[in-house]
Amino acid sequence: MALYAVIPAAGIGRRMGGGLPKQYLPLAGEPLLAHSLRALLNCADIRRVAVALHPEDEWAGSLPALADPRVLRVTGGAERADSVLAGLDGLQEFAYEKDWVLVHDAARPCLAARDLQALIDAVTAVDEGGILAQPVVDTLKRAVDGRQVEATVDRHHYWRAQTPQMFRLGELRAALVDALAAGVAVTDEASAMEWAGHPVQLVEGSPANLKVTVAADLPLAEWYLRALNT
């Protein structure tokens, strides 16, 4: 099995405030991207990690993890799917279409090695792509007009998607290209694969593998990160 990875990190939005893009915000003394990248580089099975960066990125040069010989820097695009495609294209210099590729969020710094290995094992065991995910445990309400409860939804059918998401390189690339050409909203790699008719299995992950979205997520992420390292 040949295994590769992509991290789309080309965003330069500053929705969380301050002068830094989210992936460079400090967490436990290092940028979020450094933790997310290290989680992949610590897996000996991953041969290369393509990191898609903005062409005007001013911060990548100061990140030691990006100097690792297994890291391939590529120029990302305007949307997540564009950056993932750029990463896949870059990996084609080394990889074959049948090789596996993991796509991981730059803003998920608390990926545990056991969860990453569980995903790899589950996917390769049945030769079927899959994603880390968490079952929804809260009661779900469907709203009308954004504020009024219309109905209570059966939560047992719903999972919260995480990353990494693992698929064959060639199949994922084709699914992304076709979905974008058809105007399909691609919110993650699994959505493109689902649209293309590929099965996607759910592999239960950990609540620690949260995505840092707002400033309030940083203290919780730091708590999880310290717990993983003790």
VENZIWO-V442928 format. One record per residue. PHI is phi in whole degrees, -180 to 180 (none if undefined). Layout:
[[PHI] [PHI]]
//
This chain:
[[none] [-103] [-129] [-130] [-148] [-133] [-122] [-78] [-138] [-97] [-71] [-125] [-66] [-127] [-64] [-86] [91] [82] [-102] [-110] [-62] [-55] [-67] [-107] [-64] [-75] [-142] [52] [89] [-139] [-66] [-52] [-59] [-63] [-68] [-65] [-67] [-63] [-59] [-80] [-66] [-73] [-90] [-65] [-74] [-83] [-79] [-148] [-124] [-88] [-111] [-89] [-117] [-68] [-61] [-107] [-62] [-103] [-114] [-61] [-62] [-98] [-103] [-57] [-61] [-74] [-88] [-58] [-63] [-86] [-93] [-114] [-88] [-132] [-87] [-82] [-117] [-71] [-118] [-54] [-61] [-64] [-70] [-63] [-61] [-62] [-65] [-64] [-63] [-65] [-71] [-64] [-67] [-117] [-109] [-104] [-62] [-83] [-70] [-90] [-136] [-103] [-113] [-129] [-69] [-65] [-97] [-115] [-84] [-113] [-72] [-83] [-58] [-68] [-72] [-60] [-67] [-62] [-66] [-60] [-64] [-66] [-68] [-74] [-65] [-118] [55] [-142] [-58] [-163] [-136] [-73] [-159] [-124] [-61] [-72] [-109] [-80] [-69] [-102] [-117] [-93] [-104] [-118] [60] [82] [-128] [-102] [-72] [-97] [-167] [-95] [-99] [-69] [-70] [-66] [-96] [-121] [-130] [-96] [-70] [-122] [-132] [-71] [-123] [-123] [-146] [-65] [-58] [-64] [-67] [-66] [-61] [-62] [-64] [-66] [-61] [-68] [-64] [-66] [-64] [-88] [77] [-78] [-73] [-106] [-91] [-156] [-66] [-61] [-63] [-70] [-67] [-61] [-61] [-80] [92] [-87] [-70] [-132] [-90] [-100] [-117] [-66] [-104] [-120] [-61] [-64] [-82] [-80] [-99] [-74] [-116] [-125] [-58] [-66] [-77] [-64] [-61] [-67] [-62] [-65] [-62] [-62] [-64] [-66] [-65] [-67] [-97] [-111]]
//
